[in-house]
Amino acid sequence: MASLKTYLDVQALPRNGTAATGDAVRRLDEHGGPVVASSHVTERIPAMRAFVAVVLALWLAGVVLLGAGGAFVAQPGIPPYPVAIGVAAPLIAFLVALSVSAAFRRFVTHGDTLLVAAIQSWRWAGFSFIGLYVYGVLPGLFAWPAALGDMTIGLTAPLIVLALVRRPGFAASRRFVIWNLLGILDLVVAVSLAAIVQMMATGAPGEVTAAPMARLPLLLVPGFLVPLFIMLHLSALLQVRRAAKEAAVSKVG
């Protein structure tokens, strides 16, 4: 744990030896450690970005390799523990990194809010679950809620981005927070329904279950995309929290 914290902190150190540029001031972060903050954060941490990109690539490759070997497939009628681990493990790693490394927290909380919100637009592709239901690949109990939830978030993402562009203060608004919370709720509900459907399965010939979600290529949804989208929503919420704190500090000052 200590080595992870040390590595992440070192990777985020600016090359010129300064912590940030502009109107930098010292304050305590939410975990009590000293960090550097300013109204316009210009700190660039390319090494951290490269590190995160490598981790994402290795994560995706690991899911593909394990999925090709059938590591996520579970028997009908029992909880899909392999898929559950595939969803939970990356999220736990993300939360641990946030906890142990102030550098990683700065990377996450000072990310591009517009980009974080815009990436959620890809979830409009959730309509494909309906097509898989029509062709008898996935059960309706899972396909319809998952599709409608993803489509709602995906199709409203451009509106959220537009609001962020037109009103910078929208990033700290209750609507933005609610949108992110609903995005997380949709993913949690979809994964839960898939697990319920799988536990209800009997293994009878011709039975339509959520088993295809444990095999490639659909495995990429719960094994990679679901945790990634949840991380993006959490990042947005952390940015809201940071913006609110900085606004409060500026008012006091």
Order of alpha helices (4+ residues) and beta strands (2+ residues): alpha-beta-beta-alpha-alpha-alpha-alpha-alpha-alpha-alpha-alpha
